Amino acid sequence: MEQKQTNSPEEIDLLYFFRPVSNAFRNLVEAIRRYILVLAINRYLFAAILLLGAIGGYCLRYFIAPAYKTEAIFTSDGIPASYCTTLINNLNELRRPGNIPVLSQQLNIPEEAAWQIQGIIASYSPKDTFVMERRDSSITIFRVTLVLADMKHVEAIQQGLINYLENNEYVSKRKEARIKNLTTQRDELGIRLKSLDSLRLAVNSSVVPRSQGQGIILGEPINPVSIYQAEVAYMKERLLIEERLSTINYIEVLQPFFKLNEKNHPNYDKYLNYAFIASFLLALVVVPLIGKRLKK
């Protein structure tokens, strides 16, 4: 007598688990198939939306006036680059027509030059840091991008940005304290150099020459070479301080704004690509809603 084959409980559980998954997958494939068929039926509507989007993106060049976009690189010594970029980016609030006189006052530039500014963007990277000397604080770099309607006042705007940063109350106090500190160090080195001069004369006078051309030193033995070495070290240090005092500016220009001859902003080709992508996504949504539908 033949025995009937029965499914084990494990096989029944797996079939019960995978049946909803397989049904959902088949429904998804069928929905995608029907969606593609709808797009195929309404292909002319789909192409029309793409064409209108491309035409709109191309026509932006006739509504958005071209301008000049130029970039400069500044160095900041002792002031965080994030602080400088925040101050500059805040100037964008003053580009409104009613605030142009305030922008002109902050940058100390003519109002005509302030009207030409269409955008100010400052940025920095924490990795853009280098040290000129061992004693120097880290010098950070930040970039400023200007969008101008006219390049006639670009030099005045650049100098205005430098003055705007350096005349800040916080920066002015730090600059004053730094000058005072360096001046004190320079004066102290001057006193040390004078004392070394006196000591060198005393050492030279204490040497008694002998017939062989050598000498003996009276009193405590002092090496004259060490005095000269200390004097040279003090002199070098004083010269470095003098150099710092002569270049005490916190903000310096590493690369100035280029005075362009041809307008390069905005990038109309990029706008055209964005418009095409936006119209493509719009067509994917709109066509199934307003186009012809499949019969059940």
Backbone as CSV, one residue per row, in Angstrom:
resi,resn,N_x,N_y,N_z,CA_x,CA_y,CA_z,C_x,C_y,C_z
1,MET,0.858,-1.196,0.000,0.000,0.000,0.000,0.881,1.228,0.000
2,GLU,0.625,2.129,-0.974,1.476,3.312,-1.107,1.156,4.317,-0.011
3,GLN,2.250,4.974,0.503,2.085,6.020,1.511,2.021,7.389,0.841
4,LYS,1.129,8.233,1.289,1.003,9.597,0.744,2.122,10.471,1.291
5,GLN,2.713,11.287,0.359,3.775,12.231,0.764,3.135,13.514,1.301
6,THR,3.565,13.923,2.436,3.036,15.157,3.056,4.174,16.149,3.242
7,ASN,3.879,17.445,3.109,4.886,18.497,3.312,5.173,18.645,4.797
8,SER,6.441,18.843,5.088,6.840,19.062,6.478,6.370,20.435,6.960
9,PRO,6.286,20.659,8.274,5.860,21.971,8.797,6.802,23.094,8.365
10,GLU,8.121,22.797,8.205,9.053,23.842,7.800,8.745,24.329,6.392
11,GLU,8.411,23.377,5.457,8.083,23.770,4.085,6.802,24.583,4.042
12,ILE,5.834,24.221,4.849,4.568,24.977,4.879,4.813,26.397,5.378
13,ASP,5.666,26.567,6.381,5.966,27.909,6.903,6.665,28.757,5.860
14,LEU,7.588,28.182,5.083,8.303,28.951,4.068,7.357,29.391,2.957
15,LEU,6.469,28.466,2.525,5.508,28.845,1.485,4.576,29.948,1.975
16,TYR,4.169,29.881,3.223,3.293,30.900,3.789,4.002,32.253,3.887
17,PHE,5.318,32.194,4.096,6.082,33.436,4.231,6.375,34.079,2.867
18,PHE,6.736,33.280,1.873,7.150,33.826,0.580,5.978,34.153,-0.340
19,ARG,4.773,33.607,-0.074,3.652,33.885,-0.956,3.287,35.374,-0.991
20,PRO,3.199,36.086,0.139,2.915,37.538,0.072,4.032,38.331,-0.602
21,VAL,5.263,37.878,-0.402,6.385,38.590,-1.022,6.337,38.436,-2.531
22,SER,6.084,37.223,-3.002,6.018,37.008,-4.450,4.826,37.739,-5.067
23,ASN,3.709,37.763,-4.345,2.550,38.505,-4.857,2.840,39.991,-4.959
24,ALA,3.506,40.543,-3.947,3.846,41.970,-3.975,4.813,42.275,-5.113
25,PHE,5.754,41.367,-5.354,6.709,41.587,-6.444,6.009,41.563,-7.797
26,ARG,5.078,40.626,-7.987,4.331,40.564,-9.247,3.476,41.806,-9.440
27,ASN,2.883,42.294,-8.365,2.070,43.515,-8.460,2.940,44.727,-8.818
28,LEU,4.137,44.777,-8.248,5.042,45.882,-8.548,5.464,45.860,-10.012
29,VAL,5.811,44.670,-10.512,6.207,44.547,-11.916,5.049,44.938,-12.832
30,GLU,3.849,44.525,-12.479,2.679,44.873,-13.298,2.419,46.377,-13.268
31,ALA,2.601,47.015,-12.089,2.394,48.466,-11.991,3.418,49.220,-12.835
32,ILE,4.674,48.763,-12.812,5.709,49.413,-13.622,5.405,49.236,-15.104
33,ARG,4.946,48.053,-15.478,4.613,47.809,-16.889,3.495,48.732,-17.357
34,ARG,2.459,48.851,-16.527,1.335,49.717,-16.895,1.757,51.187,-16.933
35,TYR,2.673,51.572,-15.997,3.161,52.968,-15.976,3.940,53.288,-17.253
36,ILE,4.790,52.352,-17.688,5.551,52.566,-18.924,4.622,52.626,-20.129
37,LEU,3.572,51.805,-20.127,2.614,51.839,-21.226,1.881,53.185,-21.279
38,VAL,1.553,53.714,-20.106,0.902,55.032,-20.071,1.824,56.101,-20.648
39,LEU,3.113,56.048,-20.277,4.068,57.010,-20.832,4.195,56.845,-22.339
40,ALA,4.166,55.606,-22.804,4.275,55.370,-24.247,3.062,55.901,-24.992
41,ILE,1.884,55.717,-24.427,0.670,56.228,-25.068,0.690,57.756,-25.131
42,ASN,1.199,58.386,-24.071,1.237,59.847,-23.988,2.629,60.388,-24.298
43,ARG,3.316,59.740,-25.212,4.695,60.150,-25.512,4.772,61.561,-26.071
44,TYR,3.758,61.992,-26.820,3.799,63.345,-27.367,3.632,64.392,-26.264
45,LEU,2.770,64.084,-25.296,2.632,64.986,-24.146,3.924,65.024,-23.342
46,PHE,4.564,63.872,-23.162,5.836,63.796,-22.440,6.899,64.628,-23.156
47,ALA,6.975,64.477,-24.495,7.965,65.238,-25.269,7.662,66.727,-25.236
48,ALA,6.383,67.087,-25.217,6.023,68.509,-25.179,6.465,69.160,-23.871
49,ILE,6.303,68.440,-22.744,6.740,68.987,-21.451,8.256,69.150,-21.429
50,LEU,8.969,68.152,-21.972,10.432,68.268,-22.044,10.847,69.452,-22.901
51,LEU,10.182,69.633,-24.025,10.525,70.730,-24.926,10.256,72.081,-24.281
52,LEU,9.107,72.208,-23.602,8.795,73.475,-22.926,9.807,73.778,-21.825
53,GLY,10.213,72.742,-21.088,11.211,72.958,-20.041,12.554,73.393,-20.607
54,ALA,12.977,72.762,-21.713,14.242,73.137,-22.336,14.182,74.557,-22.882
55,ILE,13.047,74.915,-23.487,12.904,76.282,-24.013,12.926,77.291,-22.871
56,GLY,12.246,76.949,-21.764,12.266,77.854,-20.616,13.662,78.034,-20.051
57,GLY,14.427,76.928,-19.950,15.793,77.045,-19.456,16.683,77.853,-20.380
58,TYR,16.467,77.728,-21.674,17.267,78.503,-22.615,16.902,79.988,-22.565
59,CYS,15.623,80.290,-22.358,15.183,81.691,-22.348,15.585,82.438,-21.082
60,LEU,16.112,81.718,-20.078,16.545,82.408,-18.859,17.643,83.422,-19.137
61,ARG,18.434,83.181,-20.176,19.517,84.103,-20.503,19.003,85.461,-20.948
62,TYR,17.738,85.521,-21.338,17.147,86.792,-21.751,16.463,87.512,-20.585
63,PHE,16.332,86.835,-19.448,15.695,87.453,-18.282,16.699,87.722,-17.162
64,ILE,17.772,86.921,-17.082,18.803,87.115,-16.061,19.985,87.813,-16.719
65,ALA,20.259,89.032,-16.257,21.341,89.816,-16.861,22.698,89.186,-16.539
66,PRO,23.599,89.123,-17.493,24.944,88.581,-17.213,25.741,89.508,-16.315
67,ALA,26.693,88.940,-15.610,27.515,89.717,-14.679,28.919,89.126,-14.657
68,TYR,29.782,89.772,-13.865,31.160,89.317,-13.704,31.287,88.588,-12.363
69,LYS,31.896,87.430,-12.395,32.146,86.658,-11.181,33.648,86.472,-11.017
70,THR,34.196,87.018,-9.954,35.636,86.967,-9.727,35.908,86.579,-8.278
71,GLU,37.057,85.965,-8.052,37.396,85.430,-6.726,38.758,85.941,-6.283
72,ALA,38.883,86.179,-4.994,40.150,86.592,-4.387,40.434,85.700,-3.191
73,ILE,41.714,85.582,-2.849,42.150,84.779,-1.707,42.837,85.712,-0.710
74,PHE,42.402,85.659,0.538,42.951,86.503,1.592,43.578,85.618,2.670
75,THR,44.547,86.180,3.364,45.139,85.507,4.519,44.773,86.270,5.777
76,SER,44.547,85.524,6.837,44.202,86.106,8.129,45.211,85.637,9.159
77,ASP,45.893,86.581,9.782,46.925,86.271,10.768,46.398,86.612,12.158
78,GLY,46.089,85.583,12.920,45.641,85.817,14.288,44.138,85.900,14.445
79,ILE,43.385,86.011,13.342,41.928,86.061,13.401,41.393,84.811,12.717
80,PRO,40.486,84.078,13.342,39.961,82.866,12.703,39.306,83.185,11.367
81,ALA,39.537,82.326,10.389,38.933,82.523,9.072,37.413,82.444,9.145
82,SER,36.889,81.631,10.069,35.436,81.544,10.220,34.841,82.882,10.643
83,TYR,35.569,83.618,11.464,35.124,84.948,11.901,35.073,85.901,10.711
84,CYS,36.091,85.865,9.873,36.135,86.752,8.706,35.022,86.422,7.711
85,THR,34.820,85.142,7.446,33.794,84.754,6.476,32.399,85.110,6.979
86,THR,32.174,84.989,8.282,30.863,85.351,8.831,30.602,86.839,8.660
87,LEU,31.592,87.661,8.936,31.425,89.110,8.783,31.128,89.480,7.331
88,ILE,31.831,88.864,6.402,31.635,89.200,4.987,30.284,88.706,4.487
89,ASN,29.910,87.488,4.859,28.614,86.962,4.412,27.448,87.773,4.968
90,ASN,27.632,88.392,6.124,26.574,89.232,6.684,26.324,90.478,5.842
91,LEU,27.280,90.838,4.994,27.090,92.010,4.136,25.998,91.793,3.096
92,ASN,25.645,90.536,2.822,24.599,90.271,1.839,23.257,90.842,2.279
93,GLU,23.067,91.003,3.594,21.827,91.601,4.080,21.732,93.078,3.709
94,LEU,22.858,93.677,3.364,22.873,95.108,3.041,22.772,95.360,1.542
95,ARG,22.554,94.317,0.734,22.477,94.506,-0.713,21.084,94.900,-1.184
96,ARG,20.145,95.002,-0.270,18.819,95.460,-0.649,18.863,96.942,-0.979
97,PRO,18.002,97.390,-1.882,18.087,98.796,-2.342,18.072,99.818,-1.208
98,GLY,17.262,99.565,-0.184,17.201,100.534,0.903,18.429,100.543,1.786
99,ASN,19.232,99.477,1.727,20.419,99.375,2.589,21.722,99.654,1.856
100,ILE,21.645,100.042,0.598,22.875,100.324,-0.166,23.707,101.422,0.488
101,PRO,23.114,102.521,0.991,23.952,103.518,1.677,24.691,102.941,2.889
102,VAL,24.060,102.006,3.599,24.727,101.385,4.744,25.888,100.511,4.270
103,LEU,25.687,99.774,3.178,26.773,98.966,2.608,27.927,99.847,2.165
104,SER,27.605,100.961,1.554,28.642,101.908,1.135,29.425,102.435,2.330
105,GLN,28.729,102.677,3.428,29.392,103.190,4.625,30.274,102.125,5.274
106,GLN,29.797,100.895,5.327,30.568,99.832,5.964,31.854,99.531,5.207
107,LEU,31.787,99.548,3.888,32.972,99.266,3.076,33.775,100.518,2.742
108,ASN,33.219,101.675,3.087,33.884,102.947,2.783,34.167,103.073,1.286
109,ILE,33.130,102.819,0.493,33.223,102.923,-0.960,32.093,103.813,-1.449
110,PRO,32.190,104.369,-2.653,31.083,105.182,-3.173,29.812,104.351,-3.342
111,GLU,28.677,105.016,-3.252,27.409,104.302,-3.430,27.305,103.710,-4.831
112,GLU,27.925,104.357,-5.795,27.919,103.805,-7.155,28.575,102.431,-7.187
113,ALA,29.671,102.267,-6.428,30.339,100.965,-6.368,29.496,99.954,-5.605
114,ALA,28.810,100.394,-4.545,27.967,99.488,-3.775,26.801,98.957,-4.602
115,TRP,26.273,99.783,-5.508,25.172,99.352,-6.363,25.616,98.252,-7.331
116,GLN,26.897,98.177,-7.641,27.388,97.191,-8.601,27.541,95.793,-7.994
117,ILE,27.484,95.689,-6.665,27.667,94.398,-5.995,26.364,93.618,-6.052
118,GLN,26.388,92.479,-6.708,25.214,91.608,-6.798,25.305,90.401,-5.872
119,GLY,26.476,90.129,-5.370,26.623,88.996,-4.452,28.006,88.963,-3.837
120,ILE,28.077,88.578,-2.567,29.341,88.406,-1.844,29.277,87.069,-1.123
121,ILE,30.188,86.181,-1.437,30.223,84.855,-0.809,31.641,84.604,-0.303
122,ALA,31.761,84.339,0.986,33.054,84.036,1.597,33.032,82.606,2.113
123,SER,34.131,81.904,1.941,34.227,80.517,2.386,35.661,80.241,2.828
124,TYR,35.805,79.188,3.611,37.131,78.798,4.077,37.145,77.300,4.322
125,SER,38.327,76.760,4.413,38.520,75.350,4.746,39.444,75.273,5.953
126,PRO,39.062,74.512,6.987,39.938,74.411,8.165,41.312,73.853,7.838
127,LYS,41.460,73.167,6.703,42.755,72.595,6.329,43.680,73.641,5.718
128,ASP,43.128,74.786,5.276,43.952,75.822,4.646,44.641,76.647,5.725
129,THR,45.668,76.073,6.343,46.411,76.726,7.412,47.886,76.451,7.213
130,PHE,48.698,77.482,7.384,50.139,77.284,7.298,50.825,78.245,8.249
131,VAL,52.070,77.978,8.550,52.849,78.763,9.503,54.055,79.327,8.775
132,MET,54.200,80.642,8.819,55.334,81.291,8.175,56.615,81.062,8.972
133,GLU,56.522,81.219,10.287,57.668,81.016,11.151,57.204,80.277,12.393
134,ARG,58.158,79.763,13.155,57.802,78.979,14.329,57.055,79.812,15.358
135,ARG,57.379,81.069,15.455,56.739,81.910,16.452,55.412,82.491,15.974
136,ASP,55.190,82.455,14.696,53.954,83.008,14.169,52.777,82.122,14.522
137,SER,51.642,82.784,14.729,50.409,82.019,14.871,50.017,81.478,13.507
138,SER,49.150,80.515,13.507,48.736,79.900,12.247,48.009,80.929,11.387
139,ILE,48.405,81.016,10.142,47.781,81.921,9.189,46.744,81.128,8.408
140,THR,45.512,81.560,8.461,44.433,80.865,7.771,44.097,81.593,6.472
141,ILE,43.507,80.840,5.561,43.155,81.356,4.237,41.648,81.290,4.066
142,PHE,41.078,82.332,3.503,39.663,82.304,3.148,39.489,82.954,1.781
143,ARG,38.434,82.549,1.100,38.151,83.004,-0.260,36.894,83.868,-0.265
144,VAL,36.926,84.855,-1.118,35.770,85.737,-1.284,35.424,85.785,-2.767
145,THR,34.172,85.509,-3.079,33.683,85.544,-4.457,32.741,86.722,-4.610
146,LEU,33.009,87.542,-5.591,32.186,88.716,-5.881,31.451,88.522,-7.190
147,VAL,30.192,88.938,-7.212,29.411,89.008,-8.440,29.090,90.481,-8.660
148,LEU,29.647,91.041,-9.727,29.553,92.475,-9.972,28.895,92.741,-11.314
149,ALA,28.117,93.801,-11.339,27.524,94.231,-12.607,28.532,94.979,-13.456
150,ASP,29.554,95.554,-12.815,30.593,96.309,-13.516,31.899,96.120,-12.762
151,MET,33.000,96.043,-13.498,34.308,95.805,-12.892,35.069,97.091,-12.610
152,LYS,34.431,98.229,-12.783,35.151,99.502,-12.676,35.637,99.754,-11.253
153,HIS,34.906,99.289,-10.252,35.247,99.594,-8.856,35.764,98.377,-8.105
154,VAL,36.302,97.372,-8.804,36.699,96.148,-8.121,37.849,96.392,-7.146
155,GLU,38.792,97.272,-7.487,39.906,97.556,-6.565,39.406,98.251,-5.303
156,ALA,38.469,99.186,-5.467,37.932,99.889,-4.302,37.161,98.932,-3.402
157,ILE,36.429,98.000,-3.992,35.676,97.031,-3.193,36.628,96.110,-2.445
158,GLN,37.710,95.694,-3.086,38.691,94.837,-2.421,39.300,95.537,-1.212
159,GLN,39.709,96.782,-1.383,40.274,97.526,-0.262,39.217,97.783,0.803
160,GLY,37.971,97.969,0.361,36.891,98.174,1.319,36.664,96.946,2.185
161,LEU,36.776,95.747,1.617,36.630,94.525,2.399,37.743,94.391,3.434
162,ILE,38.970,94.748,3.037,40.093,94.680,3.983,39.871,95.658,5.144
163,ASN,39.487,96.893,4.810,39.251,97.888,5.859,38.081,97.487,6.754
164,TYR,37.068,96.877,6.153,35.891,96.446,6.917,36.275,95.411,7.970
165,LEU,37.187,94.504,7.622,37.606,93.475,8.570,38.572,94.032,9.620
166,GLU,39.510,94.860,9.193,40.542,95.331,10.120,40.040,96.443,11.044
167,ASN,39.025,97.179,10.634,38.501,98.259,11.471,37.428,97.775,12.434
168,ASN,37.183,96.491,12.448,36.254,95.942,13.424,36.790,96.169,14.842
169,GLU,35.898,96.414,15.784,36.320,96.749,17.145,37.152,95.629,17.762
170,TYR,36.721,94.401,17.561,37.452,93.256,18.115,38.855,93.173,17.524
171,VAL,38.939,93.330,16.192,40.238,93.236,15.525,41.123,94.409,15.916
172,SER,40.546,95.604,16.027,41.343,96.780,16.384,41.975,96.634,17.767
173,LYS,41.220,96.088,18.713,41.770,95.911,20.062,42.901,94.877,20.057
174,ARG,42.701,93.794,19.305,43.759,92.777,19.234,45.001,93.330,18.543
175,LYS,44.797,94.139,17.530,45.935,94.722,16.825,46.698,95.674,17.734
176,GLU,45.968,96.486,18.487,46.616,97.416,19.414,47.409,96.670,20.480
177,ALA,46.825,95.586,21.026,47.529,94.806,22.049,48.761,94.121,21.467
178,ARG,48.659,93.669,20.231,49.807,92.995,19.619,50.940,93.975,19.352
179,ILE,50.605,95.170,18.896,51.646,96.184,18.668,52.336,96.542,19.980
180,LYS,51.559,96.687,21.039,52.129,97.017,22.346,53.053,95.906,22.828
181,ASN,52.639,94.664,22.636,53.452,93.526,23.068,54.759,93.453,22.287
182,LEU,54.685,93.610,20.975,55.897,93.554,20.164,56.831,94.724,20.460
183,THR,56.258,95.895,20.705,57.090,97.062,21.033,57.834,96.844,22.349
184,THR,57.152,96.253,23.324,57.801,95.966,24.607,58.948,94.968,24.425
185,GLN,58.709,93.939,23.626,59.773,92.960,23.367,60.950,93.612,22.653
186,ARG,60.672,94.481,21.693,61.757,95.159,20.982,62.580,96.025,21.931
187,ASP,61.919,96.782,22.828,62.638,97.641,23.770,63.476,96.804,24.743
188,GLU,62.939,95.670,25.164,63.678,94.808,26.081,64.935,94.250,25.405
189,LEU,64.797,93.884,24.127,65.971,93.407,23.395,67.002,94.510,23.219
190,GLY,66.540,95.746,23.050,67.479,96.864,22.952,68.280,97.038,24.235
191,ILE,67.625,96.875,25.386,68.332,96.984,26.676,69.361,95.861,26.821
192,ARG,68.985,94.652,26.385,69.912,93.523,26.472,71.117,93.723,25.562
193,LEU,70.899,94.279,24.392,72.014,94.527,23.475,72.980,95.555,24.059
194,LYS,72.439,96.585,24.710,73.321,97.592,25.315,74.138,96.987,26.458
195,SER,73.507,96.128,27.241,74.250,95.487,28.336,75.324,94.549,27.798
196,LEU,75.044,93.885,26.668,76.066,93.031,26.069,77.227,93.848,25.530
197,ASP,76.926,95.037,25.004,78.011,95.905,24.533,78.942,96.277,25.687
198,SER,78.359,96.620,26.827,79.179,96.972,27.993,79.984,95.766,28.472
199,LEU,79.326,94.591,28.461,80.021,93.392,28.908,81.146,93.023,27.946
200,ARG,80.917,93.225,26.656,81.963,92.895,25.692,83.171,93.803,25.877
201,LEU,82.934,95.071,26.143,84.053,95.989,26.383,84.822,95.601,27.642
202,ALA,84.080,95.181,28.674,84.753,94.782,29.914,85.600,93.538,29.704
203,VAL,85.082,92.587,28.940,85.846,91.359,28.677,87.078,91.658,27.843
204,ASN,86.913,92.515,26.831,88.062,92.849,25.986,89.144,93.575,26.767
205,SER,88.718,94.418,27.701,89.723,95.156,28.483,90.409,94.280,29.522
206,SER,89.779,93.133,29.869,90.383,92.249,30.869,91.383,91.275,30.269
207,VAL,91.516,91.280,28.957,92.465,90.384,28.305,93.814,91.089,28.194
208,VAL,94.891,90.498,28.762,96.248,91.061,28.720,97.035,90.323,27.659
209,PRO,97.476,90.980,26.616,98.201,90.283,25.544,99.588,89.861,26.008
210,ARG,100.053,88.733,25.457,101.410,88.280,25.706,102.193,88.339,24.403
211,SER,103.453,88.034,24.506,104.329,88.198,23.342,103.979,87.240,22.225
212,GLN,103.438,86.039,22.562,103.098,85.080,21.523,101.801,85.432,20.797
213,GLY,101.182,86.531,21.161,99.933,86.926,20.517,98.704,86.410,21.212
214,GLN,98.903,85.585,22.271,97.763,85.121,23.038,97.613,85.996,24.261
215,GLY,96.545,85.800,25.016,96.297,86.649,26.175,95.823,85.848,27.352
216,ILE,95.826,86.482,28.488,95.283,85.865,29.700,94.133,86.740,30.166
217,ILE,93.164,86.099,30.812,91.986,86.817,31.274,92.098,86.979,32.780
218,LEU,91.943,88.207,33.250,92.009,88.493,34.665,90.640,88.297,35.294
219,GLY,90.579,87.805,36.494,89.306,87.630,37.189,88.602,86.363,36.722
220,GLU,87.238,86.385,36.791,86.424,85.226,36.414,86.547,84.981,34.913
221,PRO,86.663,83.702,34.499,86.782,83.410,33.067,85.435,83.574,32.348
222,ILE,85.381,84.430,31.355,84.177,84.658,30.533,84.573,84.427,29.085
223,ASN,83.815,83.569,28.427,84.106,83.262,27.036,83.581,84.383,26.134
224,PRO,84.449,85.109,25.438,83.966,86.190,24.570,83.092,85.702,23.427
225,VAL,83.299,84.450,22.989,82.502,83.916,21.881,81.033,83.834,22.258
226,SER,80.739,83.407,23.493,79.346,83.301,23.925,78.662,84.663,23.945
227,ILE,79.423,85.713,24.228,78.846,87.060,24.220,78.458,87.456,22.809
228,TYR,79.324,87.168,21.854,79.014,87.496,20.460,77.827,86.675,19.953
229,GLN,77.777,85.402,20.372,76.649,84.565,19.950,75.325,85.085,20.515
230,ALA,75.320,85.475,21.766,74.101,86.024,22.364,73.712,87.334,21.690
231,GLU,74.713,88.148,21.346,74.423,89.426,20.692,73.806,89.208,19.312
232,VAL,74.323,88.233,18.560,73.767,87.923,17.240,72.340,87.403,17.369
233,ALA,72.098,86.548,18.379,70.749,86.003,18.577,69.760,87.111,18.923
234,TYR,70.159,88.030,19.806,69.278,89.146,20.151,69.018,90.038,18.949
235,MET,70.039,90.243,18.139,69.881,91.097,16.968,68.896,90.474,15.969
236,LYS,69.025,89.164,15.745,68.097,88.489,14.833,66.661,88.573,15.345
237,GLU,66.513,88.367,16.655,65.173,88.413,17.233,64.574,89.817,17.117
238,ARG,65.410,90.807,17.304,64.917,92.182,17.197,64.524,92.509,15.761
239,LEU,65.303,92.033,14.799,64.967,92.263,13.390,63.644,91.593,13.022
240,LEU,63.404,90.395,13.570,62.130,89.714,13.312,60.959,90.502,13.879
241,ILE,61.149,91.066,15.063,60.084,91.876,15.660,59.841,93.132,14.839
242,GLU,60.909,93.758,14.353,60.757,94.933,13.493,59.988,94.572,12.221
243,GLU,60.276,93.390,11.686,59.553,92.948,10.488,58.079,92.731,10.779
244,ARG,57.774,92.158,11.927,56.375,91.956,12.292,55.642,93.279,12.469
245,LEU,56.316,94.237,13.077,55.686,95.545,13.268,55.426,96.241,11.940
246,SER,56.297,95.997,10.973,56.102,96.632,9.662,55.007,95.949,8.855
247,THR,54.684,94.693,9.188,53.614,93.955,8.497,52.592,93.488,9.523
248,ILE,52.074,94.413,10.304,51.185,94.084,11.399,49.756,93.846,10.943
249,ASN,49.459,94.090,9.668,48.091,93.936,9.185,47.629,92.499,9.356
250,TYR,46.410,92.348,9.866,45.857,91.024,10.072,45.356,90.410,8.772
251,ILE,44.854,91.234,7.879,44.283,90.754,6.623,45.189,91.193,5.479
252,GLU,45.614,90.232,4.656,46.441,90.534,3.498,45.896,89.783,2.288
253,VAL,46.210,90.316,1.130,45.713,89.746,-0.124,46.745,88.767,-0.654
254,LEU,46.326,87.522,-0.809,47.188,86.518,-1.426,46.979,86.487,-2.939
255,GLN,45.734,86.607,-3.356,45.394,86.726,-4.778,44.291,87.756,-4.917
256,PRO,44.503,88.821,-5.655,43.477,89.864,-5.773,42.331,89.433,-6.682
257,PHE,41.270,90.215,-6.649,40.173,89.996,-7.590,40.663,90.325,-9.005
258,PHE,40.433,89.400,-9.917,40.824,89.642,-11.300,39.815,90.595,-11.954
259,LYS,40.340,91.564,-12.672,39.490,92.507,-13.391,39.185,91.917,-14.768
260,LEU,38.062,91.235,-14.866,37.708,90.493,-16.071,37.227,91.432,-17.167
261,ASN,37.430,91.010,-18.396,36.949,91.759,-19.554,35.676,91.169,-20.156
262,GLU,35.349,89.936,-19.783,34.180,89.266,-20.340,33.311,88.735,-19.205
263,LYS,32.012,88.916,-19.341,31.080,88.460,-18.317,31.005,86.934,-18.331
264,ASN,31.017,86.355,-17.131,31.068,84.896,-16.999,30.026,84.340,-16.034
265,HIS,29.045,85.135,-15.664,28.037,84.685,-14.695,26.667,85.200,-15.123
266,PRO,25.614,84.370,-14.997,25.614,82.985,-14.524,25.970,82.007,-15.633
267,ASN,26.049,80.729,-15.283,26.336,79.664,-16.245,25.010,79.229,-16.870
268,TYR,24.709,79.771,-18.040,23.417,79.487,-18.664,23.286,78.029,-19.085
269,ASP,24.381,77.389,-19.462,24.320,75.975,-19.826,23.905,75.115,-18.626
270,LYS,24.382,75.482,-17.442,23.991,74.743,-16.244,22.507,74.940,-15.966
271,TYR,22.014,76.163,-16.149,20.588,76.412,-15.965,19.758,75.602,-16.955
272,LEU,20.251,75.475,-18.183,19.542,74.689,-19.195,19.466,73.220,-18.781
273,ASN,20.557,72.688,-18.257,20.554,71.296,-17.796,19.597,71.105,-16.622
274,TYR,19.603,72.072,-15.684,18.689,71.984,-14.547,17.238,72.038,-15.010
275,ALA,16.946,72.897,-15.961,15.582,73.006,-16.465,15.146,71.718,-17.159
276,PHE,16.044,71.100,-17.900,15.715,69.846,-18.587,15.440,68.737,-17.576
277,ILE,16.264,68.642,-16.540,16.055,67.607,-15.518,14.748,67.846,-14.778
278,ALA,14.471,69.124,-14.449,13.223,69.434,-13.741,12.006,69.120,-14.600
279,SER,12.058,69.449,-15.886,10.928,69.145,-16.765,10.755,67.640,-16.953
280,PHE,11.862,66.893,-16.962,11.776,65.433,-17.080,11.074,64.836,-15.864
281,LEU,11.451,65.272,-14.671,10.793,64.775,-13.463,9.336,65.202,-13.407
282,LEU,9.072,66.439,-13.851,7.689,66.915,-13.877,6.840,66.087,-14.834
283,ALA,7.412,65.732,-15.982,6.670,64.934,-16.952,6.363,63.551,-16.400
284,LEU,7.294,62.974,-15.637,7.039,61.662,-15.050,5.857,61.673,-14.091
285,VAL,5.606,62.816,-13.479,4.506,62.915,-12.522,3.215,63.358,-13.196
286,VAL,3.311,64.324,-14.115,2.114,64.944,-14.681,1.460,64.070,-15.739
287,VAL,2.266,63.432,-16.567,1.703,62.658,-17.693,0.731,61.584,-17.228
288,PRO,1.038,60.767,-16.216,0.044,59.765,-15.783,-1.219,60.381,-15.189
289,LEU,-1.138,61.633,-14.739,-2.302,62.256,-14.114,-3.250,62.876,-15.124
290,ILE,-2.712,63.522,-16.162,-3.564,64.241,-17.101,-3.615,63.588,-18.472
291,GLY,-2.764,62.587,-18.711,-2.736,61.940,-20.012,-3.772,60.831,-20.144
292,LYS,-3.746,60.176,-21.279,-4.653,59.061,-21.531,-4.261,57.884,-20.646
293,ARG,-5.267,57.171,-20.181,-5.009,56.050,-19.291,-5.349,54.731,-19.992
294,LEU,-4.813,53.657,-19.473,-5.088,52.346,-20.031,-6.498,51.895,-19.654
295,LYS,-7.122,51.179,-20.564,-8.418,50.590,-20.271,-8.221,49.350,-19.414
296,LYS,-9.133,49.157,-18.476,-9.029,47.991,-17.614,-9.381,46.735,-18.388
